[in-house]
Amino acid sequence: MKHRSWGFDLKAMNRGVRPQDDFYRYAVGSWVDSAKIPHTEARWGSFNILRRRTDDELRAIVEACARSRPKKGSDEALVAAMYRSGMDESKRRALGIRPLAPYLAKIDAIHDVASLARTLGDLERFGIGVPWAFAIDQDARNSERYALHFFQSGLGMPDREYYLESGAEFERVRSAYRNFVVTMHQLLGLSRADAERARDTVLKVETALASASMRKEDARDADKTYHKLTLKKLIALCKPFPIESYLRNAGVTTLDYAIVAQPDFIEAAARLITDVPVDDIKTYVRFHLFLEAAPYLTPRIARASFAFYGKTLYGLKSMKPLWRRSLASVNGTVGFALGRLYVRTHFTKRAASRMHELVDDLFQAYERRMRTLDWMSPKTKKFAVRKLRAVQRKIGSPERGRTYRGLELSPNDYFGNIVRSSEYEHRRELKKLGKKVDRTEWFMTPQTVNAYCSFSLNEIVFPAAILQPPFFDPEGDMGVNFGAIGSVIGHELTHAFDDQGSKFDERGNMKSWWTPEDRARFEAKAALLVEQYGGFSIDGVPVNGQLTLGENIADLGGAVIAFDAYQRWLDKHGRTTVGGFTPEERFFLGFAQQEKEVSRLEFAKTAILTDPHSPAEFRINGPLAHVPGFYDTYNVTEGDALYRPPEKRAHIW
């Protein structure tokens, strides 16, 4: 039975489990035990199911475009050309690696540091960022202006630990990667012996880069990753590598300053690529070019890439069908063109209106909670409320969104389309440099099943595709709506006040607005979550409580704020019991069931080592152990597995 058009799913529950001991298993245990992960997926749950349904809707749109004769330059024409080129595997099979020829020739022509700098700059234009990368984004200390940001890059494995740490999982992935690098070089035409030598060279360079890389826990720290350098200081940092030449070839003609996220890495990488023999650097760069290009070349090359990045890292059994991969390329290149076509038929004004009402309820609940916090001083509360009221809300889709005027795509040139699209976006981004920030810009397409919070824009964004079951139904039970999409809204809103978002003011500037005493109390409460989540593990691999802290704070905030907002809604609209479940029980079931997920062990291990999100079961049981309403609803007492002593509960927001 499902309440109304969806609601909570009784068949998913395992009522043999006490909710006080393991609410996740109680709410979705039967579903978890019976769920089958599709061969093409690393995990399977609410998000994946909705993404697959959305993909089916998008497929109908793109295939209709591909069958039609759309006007040149129209959204339909761009979508059709990209999709048709992706579907033409026979053309790619015939071409082999010839599309790479001009880029391989550039790399082969490198003979000294000067020519290396020029070539690396050229490659950056279409997304080959080695051994570092840059992007145009807001200046975190001057949020009205765009700036150039440098950050570490250049590794083929997911993170530095895969190169540097011991342990069974790291050894398993390292061994597979060594074989993979050999295979890829053989596909480039090298003999086995030469491919093995190339592998050793690539691993030598990447291991040196990994050693210089910032730890992922530090890389998410806004304070540790903001270093404003004048051009003169950037040149000195990179000496003897000619960074000015690199920038010119990457299209950066003028530069006053740059924000360098990891200056120690940039300095070490610049020294490395000038000290290592030029032929070794050419081997490394050539390999990374091939890595980026592999999915868009022959089926054999794409399968070789999948063998490591799909099978080894995530445990996938088979590649996604060609149409899904081609659709992903449409989304990745002309996604906003497809988004405009999507919202015409798949997003209603009713859904938008109801979502705005829910968001209003969550904002009001958050402000009420802020004003009654017993650990925060009136001075800091004043700034917190000011920031909350300034948070911009974006729901559904942008009024117009990103356009692609002048972008030329061909239905017969898949790799060329990827390159031209990358260069087009690179030019678009460079035009922003030094200009005033456009606060209307969206960074997710309407058809994306996700949501986000931007610290520097002080905004929360909910694309159209997430505003449907199992997250939201404008005609559904409001207990489930508040538990599902309400907790998502609260989650994103809490990010603006998590351990990193709380460092930004109401205009998105990284600026302290806390008293030292309040900040210390906040960090002491957050430390309770670090300790709690550090005690969770998957197959013996522990959750990194520091890496996941921001998401764990947001999960907890989402739950308590949505619950409070729902209580106020019940005061206005009255209480009803449905199928024997109280309003509060329906809320918590909605909260848990929207997070249901099963995953392959390989994926789970990779994610627990690299992902700032905790595994699904801990994203439910973890925060609920701190939520007063959960204790009241299920009479959680000492001795229950989810019980935490009052002094161990993190009452943050």
Residue pairs with C-beta under 8 A, 6 or more apart in sequence:
1 10
1 11
1 579
2 8
2 9
2 10
3 476
3 477
3 480
3 578
3 579
3 586
4 473
4 475
4 476
4 477
5 469
5 473
5 475
5 476
6 469
6 470
6 473
6 476
6 480
7 476
7 477
7 480
7 578
7 586
7 590
8 27
8 477
8 480
8 581
8 586
8 589
8 590
8 593
9 31
9 593
10 579
11 30
11 31
12 27
12 28
12 29
12 30
12 31
12 593
12 596
13 26
13 27
13 28
13 29
13 30
13 589
14 25
14 26
14 28
14 29
14 30
14 33
15 26
16 29
17 25
17 26
17 29
18 26
18 640
19 26
19 27
19 588
19 634
20 634
20 635
20 636
20 637
20 640
20 641
20 642
20 643
21 640
21 641
21 642
22 29
22 621
22 641
22 642
23 588
23 592
23 620
23 621
23 624
23 630
23 634
23 642
24 592
24 595
24 616
24 617
24 620
24 621
25 32
25 617
26 592
27 588
27 589
27 592
27 593
27 596
27 620
28 592
28 593
28 596
31 596
32 596
32 598
35 44
35 598
36 44
37 43
37 44
37 598
37 599
37 600
38 44
39 316
39 317
39 318
40 316
40 317
40 318
40 319
40 320
40 321
40 324
41 48
41 316
42 310
42 314
42 315
42 316
42 599
42 600
42 602
42 603
43 597
43 598
43 599
43 600
43 603
43 604
44 597
44 598
44 599
45 595
45 596
45 597
45 598
45 616
46 470
46 471
46 593
46 594
46 595
46 596
46 597
47 449
47 450
47 597
48 597
49 470
50 449
50 465
50 466
50 468
50 469
50 470
50 471
51 449
51 465
54 447
54 449
54 465
55 324
55 327
57 342
57 346
58 327
58 330
58 331
58 338
58 342
58 447
59 323
59 327
61 79
61 338
61 341
61 342
61 345
62 79
62 80
62 83
62 326
62 327
62 330
62 338
63 83
65 76
65 77
65 79
65 80
65 83
65 341
66 79
66 80
66 83
66 84
66 87
68 76
68 80
70 76
70 77
70 80
71 77
73 405
75 334
75 337
75 338
75 340
75 341
76 341
77 409
78 334
78 337
78 404
78 407
78 409
79 330
79 334
79 337
79 338
79 341
80 411
81 409
81 410
81 411
81 417
82 326
82 329
82 330
82 333
82 334
82 409
82 417
82 421
83 326
83 327
83 329
83 330
84 411
84 412
85 326
85 409
85 410
85 411
85 412
85 413
85 414
85 417
86 322
86 325
86 326
86 327
86 329
86 330
86 414
87 322
87 323
87 326
88 411
88 412
88 414
89 299
89 322
91 412
91 414
92 296
92 297
92 298
92 299
92 414
92 415
93 298
93 299
93 300
95 297
95 298
95 415
96 297
96 298
97 104
97 187
97 188
97 189
97 297
97 298
97 301
99 293
99 296
99 297
99 415
99 416
100 289
100 290
100 293
100 297
100 415
103 123
103 289
104 286
104 289
106 119
106 122
106 123
107 119
107 282
107 285
107 286
107 289
108 282
109 115
109 119
110 116
110 119
110 278
110 281
110 282
110 285
111 278
112 278
113 240
113 241
113 242
113 273
113 274
113 278
114 242
114 245
116 273
116 278
116 281
117 241
117 242
117 243
117 245
117 246
117 249
118 245
118 246
118 249
119 249
119 285
120 130
120 246
120 249
120 285
121 245
121 246
121 247
121 248
121 249
121 250
121 251
122 249
122 250
123 129
123 130
123 285
123 289
124 133
124 134
124 246
124 249
124 250
124 426
125 249
125 250
125 251
125 422
125 423
125 426
126 418
126 419
126 422
126 423
126 426
127 292
127 422
127 426
128 285
128 288
128 289
128 292
129 153
129 154
130 153
130 154
130 284
130 285
130 288
131 153
131 154
131 205
131 209
131 269
131 272
131 273
131 284
132 150
132 151
132 152
132 153
132 154
132 265
132 266
132 269
133 150
133 151
133 153
134 148
134 149
134 150
134 151
134 250
134 258
135 148
135 149
135 151
135 429
136 146
136 147
136 148
136 149
136 429
136 430
136 432
136 433
137 146
137 147
137 149
137 456
138 145
138 146
138 147
138 437
138 456
138 457
138 508
139 145
139 146
139 147
139 228
139 259
140 222
140 226
140 259
140 455
140 456
140 504
140 508
140 509
140 510
141 226
141 228
141 509
141 510
141 511
142 509
143 437
143 456
143 457
143 504
143 507
143 508
143 509
144 436
144 437
144 507
145 434
145 435
145 436
145 437
146 432
146 433
146 434
146 435
146 437
147 257
147 258
147 259
147 433
147 434
148 252
148 255
148 258
148 259
148 433
149 258
149 259
149 260
149 261
150 234
150 258
150 259
150 260
150 261
150 266
151 225
151 260
151 261
151 262
152 209
152 212
152 213
152 214
152 219
152 261
152 262
152 265
152 266
152 269
154 206
154 209
154 269
154 288
155 163
155 206
155 209
155 210
155 213
156 177
156 181
156 202
156 206
156 287
156 288
156 291
157 163
157 173
157 174
157 177
157 206
158 313
158 606
158 609
158 610
159 216
159 609
159 610
160 210
160 211
160 213
160 215
160 216
161 170
161 609
162 170
162 173
162 174
162 177
162 210
163 174
163 203
163 206
163 207
163 210
163 211
164 207
164 210
164 211
169 541
169 605
169 609
172 312
173 312
173 313
173 606
176 308
176 312
177 308
177 312
178 199
178 203
180 304
180 307
180 308
180 312
181 195
181 198
181 199
181 202
181 203
181 287
182 192
182 195
182 196
182 198
182 199
183 195
183 304
183 307
184 287
184 290
184 291
184 294
184 304
184 305
185 194
185 195
185 198
185 199
185 287
186 192
186 195
187 290
187 300
187 301
187 304
188 286
188 290
190 198
198 283
198 287
201 280
201 283
201 284
202 283
202 284
202 287
204 280
205 272
205 276
205 280
205 281
205 284
206 284
208 268
208 272
209 265
209 268
209 269
209 272
211 268
212 264
212 265
212 268
212 269
212 272
213 262
213 265
214 224
214 225
214 261
214 262
214 264
214 265
216 547
216 610
217 544
217 546
217 547
218 224
218 225
219 225
219 261
219 262
220 500
220 547
220 550
220 612
221 500
222 455
222 500
222 503
222 504
222 510
223 503
223 510
225 261
225 262
226 259
226 261
226 510
227 259
227 260
227 261
227 263
228 257
228 258
228 259
228 260
229 237
229 257
229 258
229 259
229 260
229 263
230 256
230 257
231 244
231 255
231 256
231 257
231 258
234 243
234 255
234 257
234 258
234 260
235 243
235 244
237 243
237 260
237 263
237 266
237 267
237 270
238 266
238 267
238 270
239 270
240 270
240 274
241 270
241 271
241 273
241 274
243 270
247 255
251 426
251 427
251 430
252 430
252 433
254 433
254 434
255 433
256 434
260 266
273 281
291 305
293 415
294 301
294 302
294 304
294 305
295 302
295 305
295 325
296 302
296 329
296 414
296 415
296 418
297 415
302 319
303 319
306 316
306 319
310 316
310 319
311 317
311 602
312 602
313 602
313 603
313 606
314 600
314 602
314 603
314 606
315 600
315 601
315 602
315 603
316 600
319 325
320 328
329 414
329 417
329 418
330 338
331 338
331 445
331 447
332 421
333 409
333 417
333 418
333 421
334 404
334 407
334 409
334 421
335 402
335 445
335 447
336 398
336 401
336 402
336 403
336 404
336 442
336 445
336 446
337 403
337 404
338 445
338 447
339 397
339 401
339 445
339 446
339 447
340 397
340 401
340 446
342 446
342 447
342 464
342 465
343 396
343 397
343 446
343 464
346 464
346 465
347 396
347 397
347 446
347 464
347 467
348 474
350 474
351 396
351 464
351 467
351 468
351 472
351 474
352 395
352 396
352 467
353 474
354 472
354 474
355 395
355 396
355 462
355 467
355 472
355 474
355 485
356 393
356 395
358 472
358 481
358 482
358 485
358 486
358 489
358 565
359 393
359 395
359 462
359 489
361 482
361 486
361 565
361 568
361 569
362 486
362 489
362 490
362 493
362 561
362 562
362 565
363 388
363 391
363 493
364 565
364 568
365 490
365 561
365 562
365 564
365 565
365 568
366 388
366 490
366 493
366 561
366 653
367 385
367 388
367 389
368 564
369 560
369 561
369 564
369 653
370 376
370 381
370 384
370 385
370 388
370 653
371 381
371 385
373 381
373 653
375 518
375 521
375 522
375 525
375 651
376 384
376 518
376 521
376 522
377 515
377 517
377 518
379 515
380 513
380 514
380 515
380 518
383 505
383 506
383 513
383 514
384 497
384 513
386 506
387 458
387 496
387 497
387 505
387 506
387 513
388 493
388 496
388 497
389 506
390 458
390 506
390 507
391 458
391 459
391 460
391 493
391 496
392 439
392 457
392 458
392 459
392 460
393 459
393 460
393 462
394 442
394 459
394 460
394 461
394 462
395 461
395 462
395 467
396 446
396 462
396 463
396 464
396 467
397 442
397 446
397 463
397 464
398 440
398 441
398 442
398 446
399 440
401 442
401 445
401 446
402 441
402 442
404 424
406 424
407 420
407 421
407 424
408 420
409 417
409 420
409 421
410 416
410 417
432 438
437 457
439 457
439 459
442 461
442 463
443 452
443 454
443 461
444 450
444 451
444 452
444 461
444 463
445 463
446 463
446 464
446 465
447 463
447 464
447 465
448 463
448 465
448 466
449 463
449 465
449 466
450 463
450 466
451 460
451 461
451 462
451 463
451 466
451 488
451 489
451 491
451 492
452 460
452 461
452 492
453 459
453 460
453 461
453 492
453 493
453 495
453 496
453 501
454 460
454 461
454 508
455 495
455 496
455 500
455 501
455 503
455 504
455 508
455 510
456 504
456 508
456 509
456 510
457 508
458 496
458 504
458 505
458 506
458 507
458 508
460 489
460 492
460 493
460 495
460 496
461 492
462 488
462 489
462 492
466 472
466 485
466 488
467 485
469 476
470 484
470 593
470 594
471 484
471 485
471 488
471 594
472 481
472 484
472 485
473 480
473 481
477 578
477 586
477 590
478 566
478 569
478 573
479 566
479 578
479 583
479 584
479 585
479 586
479 587
479 590
480 586
480 587
480 589
480 590
481 590
482 562
482 563
482 565
482 566
482 569
482 587
482 590
483 562
483 566
483 586
483 587
483 588
483 589
483 590
483 591
483 592
483 594
484 590
484 591
484 593
484 594
485 594
486 558
486 562
486 565
486 566
487 555
487 558
487 559
487 562
487 591
487 594
488 558
488 594
489 558
489 562
490 557
490 558
490 559
490 560
490 561
490 562
490 565
491 554
491 555
491 557
491 558
492 554
492 558
493 557
493 558
493 561
494 553
494 554
494 556
494 557
494 558
494 561
494 653
495 501
495 550
495 554
496 502
496 504
497 557
497 653
498 549
498 550
498 553
498 554
498 557
499 523
499 526
499 549
499 550
499 553
500 550
501 550
502 514
502 522
503 510
503 511
503 512
504 510
504 511
505 511
505 513
512 519
514 522
522 652
525 650
525 651
525 652
526 549
526 553
526 650
526 652
528 648
528 649
528 650
529 545
529 549
529 552
529 553
529 556
529 622
529 650
530 545
530 546
530 549
531 545
532 545
532 622
532 625
532 644
532 648
532 650
533 543
533 545
533 548
533 549
533 552
533 614
533 618
533 622
534 542
534 543
534 544
534 545
535 542
535 543
536 542
536 543
536 614
536 615
536 618
536 622
537 543
537 608
538 601
538 604
538 605
538 608
538 615
539 601
539 604
539 605
541 605
541 608
541 609
542 608
543 608
543 614
543 615
543 618
544 608
544 609
545 552
547 612
548 611
548 612
548 613
548 614
550 612
551 612
551 613
551 614
551 619
552 614
552 619
552 622
552 623
553 652
553 653
555 614
555 619
555 622
555 623
556 622
556 623
556 626
556 627
556 650
556 652
556 653
557 652
557 653
558 623
559 591
559 623
559 624
559 627
559 630
560 626
560 627
560 628
560 629
560 653
561 653
562 587
562 591
563 584
563 587
563 627
563 629
564 629
566 583
566 587
567 629
570 583
575 582
575 583
576 583
577 583
578 586
581 589
582 633
584 629
584 632
584 633
585 633
588 624
588 630
588 633
588 634
591 620
592 620
595 616
595 619
595 620
596 616
597 616
599 607
599 615
599 616
604 615
607 613
607 615
608 615
613 619
614 622
621 642
624 630
624 642
625 642
625 643
625 644
625 649
626 644
626 649
626 650
626 651
630 636
630 642
631 643
636 642
636 643
637 643
638 645
